């Protein structure tokens, strides 16, 4: 964001002359005369008396007073305010609470930041270790506070063409179906080339550790030569992705923020799964046999995208081991042959 333009004395004189000529002169016209942005002119005039009270001399004096440097600390001079703040700090009250009390009492206000700054530059006769909760002897720079941000995730734009074009088997997309009141979930995974689907229940919830356990259960059933990569969205439930990748020798890719459509295969499949698990369904108590039955039903049906073969046929042809085939599964209260 560019710095706000400084208004010179000559420009203030031109503004004053323009308003003397016509008190309703537009900000645009005043800006044209002074070579200033109309918004800068508006701030200048409204902050210094308005259209009918603006004076170039008073405005310039006020600007010079505001610009005086260096400014002294409000708590730099001895007095009742400094004594009160020091006493309350020694009583282990936080700077934010002290500032709130001063505002509530209607006296001279001091913000919490001023108190922090005065403690750290030793303006007050109290050390940081004696009064601040963190007890740091030196204040960290703002940049240092964010220096430990998590490293950038491997972006989907780096995914090889062989994965994008479904030229080889062994590359998965993974997602969650969220249950009632965001308290339960079901892990869904699909191999991109064969469209083979797995559903894994999450009885312990969908925090990262629980999701990792479910992922490990899933990939332990897949032959090592079919473990190539997995693509996620940006959810925090995938926080253990590095552990998963190291354990199974997988590469991991992440969609751009707010772009789950970039792994559209699993998004489309989740839409079909909502037939069996509508929004608002409690998913924590699902029977694994039921979810396996739904997965078996979808894996066994012929698909146009597979040349009217089934995902199970393609997965077996690629050397994969299919899910155990339950005899029946329940869907919305109906019993469906698997």
N, C-alpha and C positions, 0 to 999 in steps of 0.2 A: 504494500500500500504506500503510495507516494506521500512524502511529508507535506503537511499543510503549508500553503504559501504564506510567507511573512508579508505583512502589509506595511509599506514604507510611509514616511510622513507625507511625501508628495502625493501618494495615492489617497491617503486620508483627506488631504486638502481637496482633491478632485471629487471624492465622495461627498464632502461637506458642501462644495460648490454645487454639485448636482442636486442635492436635497434642498438647498436653499432656492434653487431655480424651480424645482417641482418636488414637493414632499411625497408624491405618489409615483415618482419615477421608478420604473421597473428595475429589479435586480440585474436583469440581462443588460439593460442599457448602461447602468452604472458599471457593470463588469466590462463592457466594451470600452468605456471611457478610461478605465483604470488598468486595463489588461489583466484583470483578475477573474477568477471563476465566479459565477453568479452566487454560488453557495458561500464562497469566502466573503463576498461583499455582504450577504445577508447576515452571516455570523458577526461580522464586524459591526454592523449597524445595530442589530438587535441586542448585542452584548454591551453597547455603549450608549444607551439612552433611547434607542429606537429612531424612527424616521423624524419625529418632531423634537427630539432632544439631543441628536447627535452633534458632537463638536470635535473637530479634528485635533484641537489642542488637548482636550481632556482625554480623548481616546489614545493619543500618543503618550501622554503622561502615564496613563493606566497601564499601557503595554510595557513601558520602560520599568515600571514598578514590579510588574509580574515577572519580568525577565531578569531581575537582579540575581546574581550568583556571586559567591555561594550563599545559599540560604542557611540560616542557623537552625539547629534542631529545636523543636518545640520544647523538648525536655532537656535542652542543653543548659538552661539558666536555672540556678537554685530557686526554689519557691514551693508553695503548697502542692502544686500539681505534680512536680517531680518527686516530692517527698511521699505523696500518696501512692504514686505508681511504684516507687521503690519498695515501700512497705508491703504492698500487696503482692509484688513479685516474691519477696522474701517469705511471704505466707503461702507460697506455692500456688498462687492463682494464675491462670493462663492469661496471656496478653489479650486474647479475644474477649475473655470474661471481664477483664479490667476495662477495656475500651467500651464494652456494653454498659457497664455500671456508670462510667463517666457520661455517656450519652443519656442514660436514664435519669441521672441527677441534674441534667440541664446545665451543667457547668461547662468549662472549657473542654472541648472534645479532642481526643487523641485516638487515632485509629490503631489497630493491632499491629500493622506493619511498622508504624513509627516506634512502637514499643520494642518490637523485635530488633529494629535497626539500632536503637539506642543501647540495647543490651549488648549487641555484638560489637559495636564500635567503642564500648566502654564509656559511653556518656553517663550511664547510671553506675552507681557504686555497688553493683552486684554482678557476679560472673554468670555466664550462661549455665555453667554446671551447677550453680546454686539455685537457679530459679526455673529453668526450662526443662520440659519433660524429656527431650531427647539428649540433653546434656552435651551437645556438640560444642567444642571450643571454637570452631570456625564455621561460618555459614557456607553451605554449599552454593555454588553458582546455579542459576536456573537450569542451564544446560546439563549440569551434572545430575540433577534430579531425574532426568529422563535418559540418562546414558545407558541404562540397563534394559532398554526396550527389547522385546523379543526380536530375534533376527527375522528377516523377510522369509516368508514361506515360499517354497518352490512353486512358481506360478504355472498355470495351465498353458500359458503361451510357450513354455519351454518343452512341452510334451512332444515327443518325436512324431513325425508324420505317420510312421507305421502304426502308432496308437490312435492318432486322430482318424486315420482312414480305415481302421479296423482291418489292417493287413495281417495281423498275427493274433493268436489266442493268448490269453493269460493276463489281460488288463481289465481291471474291475472299476466300477463306480459304486460308491457307498453313500447311504443316507439314513435318516431316521424318519419314521412316522411317529408323530407326537400324539399322545392320548389325551384323555379328559383332563382339563384344568392344567395342562402342561406338566403333569406329575408322572407320566409313564410314557414309554416309547417302545418301538419295535425296530430293530436293526435290519435294514434291507441292503442287499449287495447283489450286483449283476455283472456277469462277464460281458464285455462289450461286443465281441465277435459272435459268440454263440447265443447271447441273450439269456444264458442260464441264470436262474434266480435262487438266492438263499434268503431265508427269513430266520432271524435269531431273536428269541425273547430276551428281555432285559428285566428280570424280576427285582434287581437291586437298584433300579433307576438308571438314568443315562448321564451320570457324571463320567468324566474321562476314564477313570479307573474301571468302571463297570463296562464301558464301551470297549475298552482294550481287552478285557476278558472275553467278551462276546466275539470280537474280531479274531482273537487267538483261537477260540473254539472253532470258528468257521474255517480259517486258513489251515488249521492243522488237519483238516479233512481233504485238502486240495494237494495234488501231487506237486512236488517242488518244481518240476519243469513247466508247470502252468502258472507259476507265481511271477508275474512280471511287474505290474504297477497297480496302484489304486488312486482314484481321483476323489477328492472330498470337496465340500463347500467350506465356508469360513467359520463354521460353528466351533465353539469351545469344547464340544464333546470329543473332538479329534486331537486334543492336546497331547496325547501320548503317541502321536503318529511316528515319532522318531524311534521309540521302543519297538513299535510294530514293524517298521521298515527294517530295523537291524535284526530282529528275531527271524523274520521270514525272507530276508533278502529282497524286499520290495522297493521300488521307487514310488515316491508319493508326489502328487500334484494337487494344487489347490485352485479352485475357481477364483475369479476376481471378487472383491466384496460386493454383496447384493446381486450376484449373478449366478444363482444356482442353475439357471437354464443352460449354462455351459457344459453341464453333464446331464444332457437331456434324456438319455436312455433311462436312468433310474427315476428321474422326475416323472416320465411318462408311465413307468411301471407302478410308481406309488399312486398315481391317479387310478389305475385299475384296482390296486389293492384296497382302495377306499370302499369298494363294493363289499368287501368282507369286514373291513375295519373302519366304519364310518367315523367322521369327526365326532368327538365326544365319547368315543369308546374307551373304557378303562382297559389299558393294555398290560398292566403289571401282572395280572393273574392269568395270562394266556397259557394254555397248555401247549408245549412245544409240538405235540402230535398234531394239533390243530393248524399251527402255522406251517408245519412241514406238509400237511395235506394241501393247503392253499398253494404253496410253492410247487408241489408235485402236479397239481391241476394245471397251473400256468405253464410249467416246463413241458408238459406232455401235449399241449395243444399245438396244432400246426399254425404257422405264421407266414403271412405274405412276405415279410422282410427276409425270411429264411428260405424262400423258394418253396413254400408250403411244406417244409420240414418242421419238426419240433425242436425247441431248444435242447431238450434232452438228447435227441438224436445227434445234434451237432456237438454237444458236450462230450458224449461218449466217443464220437468219431475223432475228437481232438485228444483223446486219451484220458478224459476226466472220469471220475467215479461219481455216479448219480446219487442223489439222496435216497435213503431207504424209503420205499413206497408204502405209505399207510393205506389201509383198505378203504377208509372213509374219512371224510372231513366235514365239519359243521360250518355252515355259512348262513348267518342271520337266522338261526333257528332251524334251518333245513339241513337234512343229511344228503350229501352229494357223493356219489361213487367216485373214487379216485382212480 
